[in-house]
Amino acid sequence: MQNFTFLLPLYNDWESFIMIANKINEQLKILNKKGQILLVNDNSTSRKPELPILSNIKFVNILDLNKNLGSQKAISIGLQYLKKQQDEMIITILDSDGEDDVSKIPIMIETAEKNKDKVIVSSRTKRQENIFFKILYFTHKLLTFLFTLNWISYGNYSSFHSNQLKKILSNKNSWLAFSACVANNCDIIKMQAERKKRLIGVSKLSFLGLIYHSLRVNSVFILRGFMLSIFYICFLLI
């Protein structure tokens, strides 16, 4: 029987997580499957609430980190934990703020089951931020493409068979940026989904946070970026 695991990094978004857990449960009902949740608690400062008992989620396993490492490292730690289990499973990664379109879970899981040699990623068709942030984010994607030759229009939201863990964790790239790690280490299938609004509160990604994120993504392709920079400089000189 196939094992379905949902991996979510979390920092203080307990209320959002409970809402997402209920939404995941509903999608599992549609699939007529049962699954489990691995929650990586990134040293949250808010109190952990009582978690709900849901019909199609067998259990919620919580990994409590001793210090705040950020969502990318939290995801990497969660993946390393799952790799040690040595179980065959379909892993789906979501953020815990509700911005990922949970209604796409069935199609992403079914596609991952049929394509065990690929990572299924959710490419964002629409964002909810203001126009200024959208321009900055597009600039980030464009610059990333120029220096990596990868159009990375997706984030953490993904589904894949556990046999992909070896590729994903083959280097330290997942500690920097999961999306760039997947683009560099794996074959992918892009699916489209709208990026939703946070269920509670406002987005935590600031202007400086976006710059830091962009640097981490591009650092995964540092050698390629260096070679392309030389090419662009030579082209301009000629």
C-alpha positions in Angstrom: 0.0 0.0 0.0 1.4 3.4 -1.1 2.4 5.7 1.7 1.5 9.4 1.3 3.5 11.9 3.3 3.0 15.7 3.5 6.1 17.7 4.7 5.5 21.2 6.0 8.0 23.6 7.6 6.4 25.7 10.2 7.3 28.8 12.2 4.4 30.1 14.4 1.8 29.4 11.8 -0.1 26.9 14.0 -3.6 28.2 13.2 -2.9 28.1 9.5 -1.5 24.6 9.7 -4.6 23.3 11.4 -6.7 24.8 8.5 -4.3 23.3 6.0 -4.4 19.9 7.7 -8.2 19.9 7.3 -7.8 20.8 3.6 -5.3 18.0 3.1 -7.6 15.6 4.7 -10.4 16.6 2.3 -8.1 16.1 -0.7 -7.2 12.6 0.6 -10.9 11.8 0.8 -11.1 12.7 -2.9 -8.3 10.4 -3.7 -9.7 7.7 -1.3 -6.3 7.5 0.3 -4.9 7.9 3.8 -1.7 9.8 4.5 0.5 11.3 7.2 2.0 14.7 8.0 5.6 15.4 8.9 5.7 18.9 10.4 9.2 20.5 10.9 8.7 23.0 13.7 11.4 25.7 13.1 11.8 26.6 16.7 8.4 28.4 16.9 8.0 30.9 19.7 4.2 30.6 19.9 2.6 27.8 21.9 1.8 24.6 20.1 -2.0 24.0 20.1 -3.9 20.7 20.3 -3.8 19.2 16.8 -7.1 17.9 15.3 -7.9 14.2 14.7 -8.7 13.7 11.0 -10.2 10.7 9.3 -7.7 10.3 6.4 -4.6 11.5 8.2 -3.2 8.6 10.2 -0.9 10.8 12.3 1.0 14.1 12.5 4.7 13.7 13.4 6.5 16.8 14.6 10.2 17.4 14.4 11.1 20.2 16.9 14.3 22.1 15.9 16.4 23.6 18.6 17.0 26.8 16.7 15.4 28.8 13.9 17.0 27.8 10.7 14.6 29.1 8.1 12.1 27.1 5.9 14.7 25.8 3.4 16.9 24.1 6.0 13.8 22.9 7.8 12.6 21.2 4.6 16.1 19.7 4.0 16.1 18.3 7.6 12.6 16.9 7.0 13.7 15.2 3.8 16.8 13.7 5.5 14.5 12.3 8.2 12.2 10.7 5.6 15.2 9.3 3.7 16.3 7.5 6.9 12.9 5.8 7.1 13.7 3.9 3.9 10.0 3.6 3.2 8.5 3.9 -0.3 6.2 6.9 -0.4 4.9 9.9 -2.3 6.1 13.0 -0.6 4.3 16.3 -1.0 5.9 19.5 0.3 3.8 22.5 1.2 4.3 25.8 3.0 2.4 26.1 6.3 0.9 29.6 5.6 -1.8 28.5 3.1 -0.4 30.2 0.0 -0.1 26.9 -1.9 -3.2 25.7 -3.7 -4.2 22.6 -1.8 -6.9 21.7 -4.4 -4.0 20.7 -6.7 -2.9 17.9 -4.4 -4.8 15.1 -6.2 -3.4 15.9 -9.7 0.1 16.4 -8.3 0.1 13.1 -6.4 -1.3 11.2 -9.3 1.3 12.7 -11.7 4.0 11.8 -9.2 2.8 8.2 -9.0 2.9 7.9 -12.8 6.3 9.7 -13.1 8.5 8.2 -10.3 11.6 9.5 -12.1 10.4 13.2 -12.0 9.7 15.9 -9.4 6.3 17.5 -9.9 6.5 21.2 -9.1 3.8 23.9 -8.9 4.5 26.8 -11.2 2.8 30.0 -10.0 0.4 31.5 -12.5 -0.7 34.4 -10.3 0.5 36.1 -7.2 -1.4 38.0 -4.6 1.2 40.6 -3.7 1.2 44.3 -4.7 2.4 45.4 -8.1 5.8 46.6 -6.8 6.6 43.2 -5.2 5.4 41.5 -8.4 7.9 43.5 -10.5 10.7 42.7 -8.1 9.9 39.0 -8.1 9.8 39.0 -12.0 13.2 40.8 -12.0 14.5 38.1 -9.7 13.3 35.3 -12.0 14.7 37.1 -15.1 18.1 37.6 -13.5 18.1 34.1 -12.3 17.4 32.9 -15.8 20.2 35.0 -17.3 22.8 33.6 -14.8 21.5 30.0 -14.5 19.5 29.4 -17.7 16.7 28.1 -15.5 13.3 29.8 -15.3 12.4 29.0 -11.7 8.8 30.1 -11.3 8.0 27.6 -8.5 8.8 27.3 -4.8 8.6 24.5 -2.3 5.2 23.1 -3.4 6.0 19.8 -5.0 5.2 16.0 -5.1 7.6 13.2 -5.9 8.4 9.6 -5.2 10.8 8.8 -2.4 13.4 7.5 -4.9 14.1 11.1 -5.8 15.4 11.8 -2.3 18.9 10.5 -3.2 19.1 13.1 -6.1 17.7 15.9 -4.0 20.0 15.3 -1.1 23.1 14.4 -3.2 24.6 17.8 -2.2 24.0 20.7 0.1 21.9 22.6 -2.4 18.6 21.9 -0.5 19.9 23.9 2.4 20.2 26.9 0.2 17.0 26.8 -1.9 14.8 23.8 -2.5 13.5 25.1 -5.9 17.0 25.7 -7.2 18.1 22.3 -5.8 15.4 20.5 -7.7 16.1 22.4 -10.9 19.8 21.5 -10.6 19.6 17.9 -9.4 16.4 16.5 -10.8 14.2 16.1 -13.9 10.9 18.1 -13.3 7.4 18.3 -14.6 5.8 21.8 -14.2 2.1 22.1 -13.3 0.3 25.4 -12.9 -1.4 26.7 -9.8 -2.4 30.1 -8.5 -0.6 31.3 -5.4 -3.2 32.0 -2.8 -3.3 34.6 0.0 -2.0 33.6 3.4 -4.8 32.1 5.5 -3.9 34.3 8.5 -1.7 37.4 8.7 0.4 38.9 5.9 3.3 37.6 3.9 6.6 37.4 5.8 8.7 37.8 2.7 10.2 41.3 2.7 12.3 43.2 0.1 15.5 42.2 1.8 14.2 38.7 2.2 13.6 38.5 -1.5 17.1 39.7 -2.2 18.5 37.0 0.2 16.3 34.4 -1.4 17.5 35.4 -4.9 21.2 35.1 -3.8 20.6 31.7 -2.3 18.9 30.5 -5.5 21.7 31.7 -7.7 24.4 30.4 -5.4 23.3 26.9 -6.3 24.4 27.6 -9.8 27.5 29.6 -8.9 29.9 28.0 -11.4 27.4 28.3 -14.2 26.7 31.9 -13.2 30.5 32.6 -13.3 30.9 31.2 -16.8 27.9 33.0 -18.1 29.1 36.3 -16.6 32.4 35.8 -18.5 30.4 35.1 -21.7 28.3 38.2 -21.2 31.3 40.4 -20.5 33.1 39.1 -23.6 30.0 39.6 -25.7 29.7 43.2 -24.6 33.4 43.9 -25.2 33.1 42.5 -28.7 
